[in-house]
Amino acid sequence: MSTTRTAPNVPQPRKSVLSIDAYVPGKSKSDKVPTKYKLSSNETPFGPSPNAIEACKKMAANLELYPDGTAIKLREALASKHNISANQIICGAGSDEILSLLAYAYLGEGDEAIYTRHGFLVYPIAIKAAGATPIIAEETDCKANIDTILSCLSERTKMVFLANPNNPTGTYLPISEIRRLHEGLPPHIMLVLDAAYAEYVLKEDYEAGIDLVKSANNVVMTRTFSKVYGLAALRLGWAFAPSPVIDTLNRIRGPFNVNTPSIETGIAALKDEAFIQKAVEHNALWLDKVTKALEEMGLKVTPSVANFVLIHFPENEAYSAQNADAYLLERGFILRRVSNYGFDNALRMTIGTQDANRAVIAHLSAFLGVSEPEVS
């Protein structure tokens, strides 16, 4: 006996897409008072290099022309800076696009991909959008645990996403642990190292992953211009990967996925090394000062190597992260709630200018009713 299947009366997306929780960015303004300092999105307080700004302005006269679809000038500039092959670089509209392209190219129905408990929320979005299943590896003290990640492997695993340093925790793994993770993966499983905050890390045992990519066939490193280079508005990222991976991604990316202003501005930003060094030194100085001041006030801070700190508030409801956030917003200071990352009682604070950092410390000490730490 045959049955008649009734077609839906509207187009239907795949079920995996409907299971996605849309990415929600941090607040960019207060609804009550003018914003004094936005410290919610890990944007550099220095902005872009003046040379980068000038390069972007020059492109305004030629907006009718299509960009170079291969972004060869930018890839060559990146290759020169990092001593790698331009043929093993792909550029994208932020590293987000490249992360999604990797998922679309290598994951499908029935596959699994692993990311850590407090990993970047774009990972599960990309995994589900590709029709695959995200598998969460628990962390230890807000840090990725290699043994736990390896214990999550199954015959369905095709990819592992690992942010190093991680957002929103700011923690990192030394290159020895990254290599141990890679050695534990079968050759058909791809390891994606998201090194968006690599430029800020000054630890001697840290590497972004370039040498590992050079020596392996299943490792990809992604990077961004949105952080230390200050080009978040232009959406520019890149990846260094084995040649077969680059060939695969080039088959599915948009033909002009990186615009000309982004290409030219990125090249100029790369060349201004003195400007970037200044930003890195400022961050190192104030990351330490802010962390010590917050801890002196009795707050717990997850040790960070990036350009932000994760601040944990007391269990006392009066001094909760939610109330601290409201208190700061009323005064024009915007930090990031991170409940969607599994931290219901924490705020993430970007390291800002000297004035911004000092002002947040002063307001939080007033909120907590403790003496304001002396910050030299």
C-alpha positions in Angstrom: 0.0 0.0 0.0 1.5 3.3 -1.1 1.5 6.4 1.1 1.4 10.0 -0.1 4.1 12.3 1.2 2.8 15.8 1.8 5.3 18.5 0.8 5.8 21.5 3.1 4.2 24.7 1.9 7.4 26.7 2.3 11.1 25.9 1.6 12.7 24.0 4.5 16.4 24.3 5.6 18.4 21.3 6.8 17.6 20.3 10.3 21.2 20.9 11.4 20.8 24.6 10.4 17.7 25.0 12.6 19.7 23.6 15.6 22.2 26.5 15.4 22.1 29.2 18.0 22.9 32.4 16.1 26.1 34.1 17.1 25.4 37.1 19.3 28.2 39.8 19.4 29.0 41.8 22.5 27.2 45.1 23.1 28.5 48.1 21.3 26.7 50.8 23.2 24.8 51.6 26.4 21.1 52.1 26.0 21.1 54.7 28.8 24.2 56.8 28.6 26.8 57.7 26.0 29.5 55.1 25.7 32.8 56.2 27.2 34.8 53.0 26.5 33.8 49.9 24.6 35.9 47.0 26.0 33.7 44.2 24.8 35.1 43.1 21.5 38.9 42.7 22.0 39.5 45.6 19.6 43.0 47.3 19.9 42.9 50.6 21.6 45.5 51.9 19.1 43.3 51.4 16.1 45.0 50.7 12.7 48.4 52.0 11.6 48.2 55.5 10.0 49.9 53.9 7.0 47.0 51.4 6.8 44.4 54.2 7.0 46.1 56.0 4.2 46.2 52.9 2.0 42.5 52.4 2.6 41.7 56.0 1.6 43.6 55.6 -1.6 41.3 52.8 -2.7 38.2 55.0 -2.6 38.9 56.3 -6.1 38.7 52.9 -7.7 35.7 51.2 -6.0 34.2 50.3 -9.4 37.0 47.8 -10.1 36.8 44.2 -9.0 39.6 43.1 -6.6 42.2 40.6 -7.5 40.5 37.3 -6.8 43.7 35.6 -5.7 44.8 38.4 -3.3 48.3 37.6 -4.5 49.9 40.8 -3.3 48.6 40.2 0.2 49.6 36.6 0.2 53.1 37.5 -1.0 53.4 40.0 1.8 52.3 37.5 4.4 54.6 34.9 2.9 57.6 37.3 3.2 56.8 38.2 6.8 56.3 34.7 8.0 58.8 32.9 5.8 56.2 30.6 4.2 55.0 29.9 0.7 52.4 32.2 -0.8 50.9 29.2 -2.6 50.0 27.8 0.8 48.0 30.8 1.9 44.4 31.6 1.5 42.8 34.9 2.4 39.2 35.4 3.5 36.6 37.8 4.9 37.9 37.4 8.4 39.2 34.1 9.7 35.5 33.3 10.4 35.0 32.7 6.7 37.9 30.3 6.4 36.8 28.3 9.5 33.4 27.9 7.8 35.0 27.0 4.5 37.0 24.3 6.2 33.8 22.8 7.7 31.9 23.0 4.4 34.7 21.3 2.6 35.6 18.5 5.0 32.5 17.8 7.1 29.1 16.3 6.3 26.2 14.3 7.6 27.4 11.7 10.0 30.8 13.3 10.7 31.9 14.7 14.0 34.2 17.7 14.9 35.6 18.4 18.3 36.1 21.8 20.0 36.7 22.6 23.7 34.0 23.6 26.2 34.8 27.3 26.2 36.0 27.5 22.5 35.0 30.2 20.0 31.3 29.9 19.3 31.8 30.1 15.5 33.1 26.5 15.7 29.8 24.8 16.5 28.0 27.1 14.1 30.3 26.0 11.2 30.1 22.4 12.2 26.3 22.3 12.3 26.0 24.4 9.2 28.0 21.7 7.4 25.6 19.0 8.7 28.1 17.5 11.1 27.9 17.0 14.9 29.9 19.1 17.3 31.6 17.2 20.1 32.6 19.2 23.2 35.8 18.3 25.0 35.8 19.5 28.6 38.5 21.9 29.8 40.6 21.9 32.9 40.8 25.3 34.8 39.6 27.1 31.6 42.3 25.5 29.5 42.1 22.9 26.8 43.1 19.4 27.9 44.9 17.4 25.3 44.1 14.0 26.9 40.4 14.9 27.0 40.3 16.0 23.4 42.0 12.7 22.4 39.4 10.8 24.4 36.7 12.3 22.4 37.9 10.8 19.1 35.7 8.4 17.4 35.5 6.7 13.9 33.3 9.6 12.9 35.8 12.4 13.9 37.0 14.4 10.9 38.2 17.7 12.5 39.5 19.3 15.7 39.1 23.0 16.3 41.5 24.5 18.8 41.8 28.3 19.6 45.3 29.0 20.9 45.2 31.4 22.7 41.5 30.7 23.5 38.7 33.3 23.5 37.1 34.1 26.0 39.5 32.6 28.6 42.8 34.0 27.3 44.6 30.7 28.2 47.0 28.9 25.9 48.8 25.6 25.3 52.6 25.4 24.7 53.7 24.1 21.4 54.8 20.8 23.0 51.2 20.1 23.9 50.0 21.1 20.4 52.5 18.6 18.9 51.3 15.9 21.4 47.7 16.5 20.2 48.8 16.2 16.6 50.7 13.0 17.2 47.6 11.5 18.8 45.4 12.3 15.7 45.0 9.8 12.8 46.2 11.4 9.5 42.7 11.7 8.1 41.6 14.1 11.0 42.3 17.7 10.4 43.7 19.9 13.2 42.6 23.5 12.9 44.7 25.9 15.0 42.9 29.3 15.4 45.7 31.7 16.3 43.7 35.0 16.2 45.6 36.4 19.2 49.0 35.0 18.3 50.7 38.4 18.0 50.0 39.2 21.6 51.6 36.1 23.1 55.1 36.6 24.5 55.6 33.2 26.1 58.7 31.4 24.9 57.0 28.0 24.7 54.2 29.3 22.4 54.1 28.9 18.6 51.2 29.8 16.4 51.6 26.6 14.4 53.5 27.6 11.3 56.3 25.0 11.7 53.7 22.3 12.4 51.8 23.1 9.2 55.1 22.9 7.3 55.7 19.4 8.5 52.2 17.9 8.4 49.5 17.2 5.9 46.5 17.6 8.2 47.1 20.9 10.1 45.7 24.3 9.2 46.6 27.6 11.0 44.1 30.5 10.8 45.0 34.2 11.6 43.2 37.5 11.5 43.8 41.2 10.9 41.0 42.1 13.3 42.9 42.2 16.5 46.4 43.7 16.8 46.3 45.1 13.3 43.1 47.0 14.1 41.3 46.1 10.8 38.1 44.5 12.3 35.8 46.6 10.1 37.4 45.4 6.9 36.9 41.6 7.8 40.3 40.2 6.7 41.8 36.9 7.7 44.1 34.2 6.3 45.2 30.7 6.7 48.4 28.7 6.1 47.7 25.1 5.1 49.0 22.2 3.1 48.6 22.7 -0.7 45.8 20.2 -1.1 43.7 22.0 1.5 44.4 25.4 -0.2 43.3 23.9 -3.5 40.1 22.5 -1.9 39.2 25.8 -0.3 39.8 27.8 -3.4 37.2 25.7 -5.2 34.4 26.7 -2.9 35.3 30.3 -1.7 33.6 33.2 -3.4 35.5 34.4 -6.5 36.1 37.9 -4.9 35.8 37.1 -1.2 38.4 39.7 -0.2 37.9 43.3 -1.3 40.6 45.6 -2.6 40.6 48.1 0.3 41.2 45.1 2.6 44.0 43.8 0.5 45.9 47.1 0.3 45.2 48.0 3.9 46.4 44.7 5.1 49.7 45.0 3.2 50.3 48.4 4.7 49.5 47.2 8.2 51.9 44.3 7.9 54.7 46.7 6.9 54.3 49.0 9.9 56.1 46.7 12.4 57.0 49.6 14.8 53.3 50.4 15.2 52.4 46.8 16.0 55.3 46.4 18.4 54.0 49.5 20.3 50.5 47.9 20.6 52.0 44.6 21.8 54.1 46.3 24.4 51.2 48.4 25.7 49.1 45.2 26.0 51.7 43.3 27.9 52.2 46.2 30.4 48.5 46.7 31.0 47.5 43.0 30.9 49.7 42.6 34.0 48.6 45.8 35.7 44.9 45.1 35.2 45.2 41.5 36.3 47.0 42.5 39.5 44.6 45.3 40.3 41.5 43.1 39.8 43.0 40.4 42.0 43.9 42.9 44.7 40.2 43.8 44.8 39.4 40.1 45.5 38.3 39.1 42.0 39.5 36.0 40.3 41.1 36.5 36.9 41.8 33.6 34.6 45.5 34.0 33.6 45.6 35.4 30.1 48.2 35.8 27.3 45.8 37.7 24.9 44.5 41.3 24.9 41.7 40.6 27.4 41.0 39.2 30.8 38.2 36.9 32.0 36.9 38.3 35.4 35.0 36.0 37.7 32.7 37.7 40.3 31.7 36.6 43.8 28.8 34.2 44.3 27.2 36.9 46.4 24.3 38.1 44.2 24.8 41.7 45.1 28.3 41.6 43.5 27.4 39.3 40.6 28.7 39.7 37.0 25.2 40.7 35.9 25.0 43.5 38.5 28.6 44.6 37.7 27.7 44.8 34.0 24.7 46.9 34.7 26.7 49.2 37.0 29.3 49.7 34.4 26.8 50.2 31.6 25.1 53.0 33.6 28.5 54.8 33.6 29.2 54.2 29.9 31.6 51.3 30.2 30.9 48.2 28.1 32.4 44.8 28.9 31.3 41.5 27.6 28.9 39.1 29.2 30.0 35.6 28.5 27.1 33.5 29.7 26.8 31.9 26.2 30.3 30.6 26.7 29.4 28.9 29.9 30.5 31.6 32.3 27.3 32.9 33.9 29.2 34.9 36.6 32.0 36.5 34.6 32.8 39.4 32.4 35.5 39.7 29.7 37.4 42.9 29.6 39.5 44.0 26.7 42.7 45.7 27.6 42.1 49.3 26.5 43.9 52.6 26.8 45.6 53.6 30.0 42.6 55.9 30.9 40.0 53.2 30.1 41.8 50.5 32.1 42.2 52.8 35.1 38.6 53.9 34.9 37.2 50.4 34.9 39.4 49.5 37.9 38.1 52.6 39.7 34.4 51.8 39.0 34.7 48.1 39.9 36.3 48.9 43.2 33.4 51.3 43.9 30.9 48.6 42.9 32.6 46.1 45.2 33.0 48.6 48.0 36.7 48.0 48.3 39.7 50.4 48.2 40.8 51.3 44.7 44.2 49.7 44.0 47.0 52.0 43.2 47.9 51.5 39.5 51.2 53.3 38.6 
